[in-house]
Amino acid sequence: MTETPPYLTTPEVMRFLRIARSTVYSYVSKGILHPVQYKHKTRLRFNPLEVYRIAGITPPRDTRDFLASIREQLQTPKNKGER
């Protein structure tokens, strides 16, 4: 049995893929990303497997490490000029 990986927030997807919020929503409307509604209809979460697929990166083998791996990559220093 495989575990369901934890879901990512919209800002995490934006930072991981280095895209704007409008691009995330464009991917959703085009069917590239498939969000899961979370608590309220306005809060979306995304499956890390899809985010890795879009980024062209092979995901870690252990599903428990999905979120930790993505968040670790997001902790790297930002480019100059980025806030």
Residue frames relative to the residue before (quaternion, step in Angstrom):
aa qw qx qy qz dx dy dz
M 1.0000 0.0000 0.0000 0.0000 0.00 0.00 0.00
T 0.2467 -0.7702 0.5682 0.1517 3.59 -0.88 0.89
E 0.4411 -0.6833 0.5193 0.2623 3.52 -1.11 0.74
T 0.4559 -0.6420 0.5325 0.3107 3.54 -1.17 0.56
P 0.3982 -0.7260 0.4932 0.2667 3.60 -0.69 0.96
P 0.5676 -0.5738 0.4419 0.3915 3.58 -1.13 0.49
Y 0.4572 -0.7069 0.4760 0.2543 3.55 -1.12 0.62
L 0.4066 -0.7071 0.5346 0.2212 3.54 -1.27 0.56
T 0.4526 -0.6592 0.5264 0.2890 3.54 -1.18 0.58
T 0.6761 -0.4798 0.3649 0.4238 3.56 -1.28 0.25
P 0.6687 0.4847 -0.3289 0.4581 3.68 0.82 -0.80
E 0.6299 0.5225 -0.3427 0.4614 3.61 1.04 -0.67
V 0.6362 0.5093 -0.3244 0.4803 3.59 1.01 -0.80
M 0.6342 0.5422 -0.3250 0.4451 3.58 0.96 -0.89
R 0.7065 0.4600 -0.2659 0.4676 3.56 0.82 -0.98
F 0.6570 0.5218 -0.3168 0.4424 3.59 0.93 -0.88
L 0.7580 0.3617 -0.1936 0.5071 3.59 0.89 -0.94
R 0.3217 -0.7677 0.4847 0.2686 3.57 1.34 -0.24
I 0.4778 0.6260 -0.4531 0.4179 3.51 0.84 1.14
A 0.5648 -0.5958 0.4556 0.3442 3.56 -1.28 0.36
R 0.6648 -0.4890 0.3876 0.4107 3.54 -1.29 0.39
S 0.6460 0.5275 -0.3253 0.4456 3.60 0.96 -0.83
T 0.6290 0.5219 -0.3345 0.4691 3.60 1.10 -0.62
V 0.6014 0.5403 -0.3556 0.4689 3.58 1.03 -0.74
Y 0.6931 0.4686 -0.2785 0.4718 3.58 0.86 -0.98
S 0.6037 0.5417 -0.3502 0.4685 3.58 1.12 -0.61
Y 0.6334 0.5224 -0.3201 0.4727 3.59 1.01 -0.84
V 0.6367 0.5195 -0.3245 0.4686 3.58 1.03 -0.79
S 0.7001 0.4759 -0.2858 0.4491 3.59 0.81 -0.97
K 0.6910 0.4549 -0.2724 0.4912 3.59 1.16 -0.59
G 0.5135 -0.6706 0.4015 0.3541 3.60 1.28 -0.09
I 0.4195 0.6984 -0.4753 0.3323 3.58 1.22 0.36
L 0.7524 0.1862 -0.1005 0.6238 3.56 1.10 -0.81
H 0.1778 -0.7804 0.5938 0.0818 3.55 -1.03 0.82
P 0.1927 -0.8231 0.5244 0.1022 3.59 -0.15 1.25
V 0.2953 -0.6859 0.6324 0.2058 3.48 -1.38 0.40
Q 0.3956 -0.7088 0.5192 0.2675 3.58 -0.76 0.93
Y 0.1388 -0.8050 0.5766 0.0174 3.52 -0.96 0.94
K 0.8564 -0.0542 -0.0349 0.5122 3.55 -0.69 1.17
H 0.7979 0.0106 0.0321 0.6018 3.58 0.54 -1.15
K 0.6275 -0.5641 0.3753 0.3838 3.57 -1.10 0.51
T 0.6764 0.5074 -0.3003 0.4415 3.59 1.12 -0.52
R 0.6729 0.4610 -0.3048 0.4917 3.59 1.20 -0.22
L 0.0920 -0.8130 0.5750 0.0074 3.53 -0.56 1.21
R 0.1248 -0.7450 0.6495 0.0864 3.51 -1.24 0.61
F 0.2303 -0.7886 0.5624 0.0942 3.54 -1.16 0.68
N 0.5062 -0.6469 0.4916 0.2891 3.51 -1.13 0.78
P 0.4738 -0.6960 0.4586 0.2842 3.62 -0.71 1.02
L 0.5780 0.5861 -0.3846 0.4178 3.62 1.08 -0.61
E 0.6634 0.4910 -0.3002 0.4782 3.58 0.98 -0.82
V 0.6451 0.5219 -0.3233 0.4550 3.57 0.98 -0.83
Y 0.6379 0.5038 -0.3195 0.4871 3.59 0.99 -0.80
R 0.6375 0.5334 -0.3279 0.4490 3.61 0.96 -0.88
I 0.6685 0.4949 -0.2969 0.4691 3.58 0.89 -0.93
A 0.6844 0.4789 -0.2781 0.4743 3.58 1.03 -0.81
G 0.4138 -0.7204 0.4628 0.3091 3.59 1.22 -0.35
I 0.5182 0.6179 -0.4084 0.4276 3.55 1.20 0.62
T 0.4315 -0.6697 0.5359 0.2796 3.55 -1.05 0.77
P 0.3850 -0.7426 0.4937 0.2380 3.61 -0.68 1.03
P 0.6222 -0.5231 0.4121 0.4116 3.59 -1.22 0.38
R 0.5695 -0.6198 0.4194 0.3400 3.59 -1.11 0.60
D 0.7166 0.4189 -0.2389 0.5038 3.57 0.99 -0.83
T 0.3846 -0.7614 0.4727 0.2214 3.59 -0.42 1.20
R 0.5839 0.5872 -0.3827 0.4096 3.61 1.11 -0.48
D 0.7029 0.4744 -0.2591 0.4622 3.58 1.19 -0.53
F 0.3722 0.7591 -0.4768 0.2405 3.62 1.25 -0.02
L 0.7415 0.4179 -0.2411 0.4663 3.54 0.55 -1.16
A 0.6360 0.5300 -0.3295 0.4540 3.58 0.97 -0.82
S 0.6554 0.5171 -0.3061 0.4574 3.57 0.98 -0.84
I 0.6748 0.4796 -0.2967 0.4760 3.57 0.88 -0.91
R 0.6824 0.4820 -0.3030 0.4586 3.59 0.84 -0.90
E 0.6023 0.5447 -0.3548 0.4634 3.58 1.12 -0.62
Q 0.6565 0.5001 -0.3056 0.4749 3.58 0.98 -0.84
L 0.6572 0.5143 -0.3068 0.4576 3.57 1.09 -0.68
Q 0.6231 0.5595 -0.3383 0.4292 3.60 1.19 -0.41
T 0.4758 0.6677 -0.4541 0.3487 3.60 1.23 -0.18
P 0.6206 -0.5653 0.3744 0.3940 3.59 -1.06 0.65
K 0.4705 -0.6725 0.5001 0.2762 3.54 -1.08 0.81
N 0.6142 -0.5395 0.4317 0.3813 3.54 -1.29 0.40
K 0.6196 -0.5242 0.4177 0.4085 3.56 -1.20 0.46
G 0.7778 0.3151 -0.2506 0.4826 3.53 -0.98 0.83
E 0.6042 0.5351 -0.3598 0.4682 3.60 1.25 -0.25
R 0.2786 -0.7531 0.5684 0.1791 3.57 -1.06 0.64
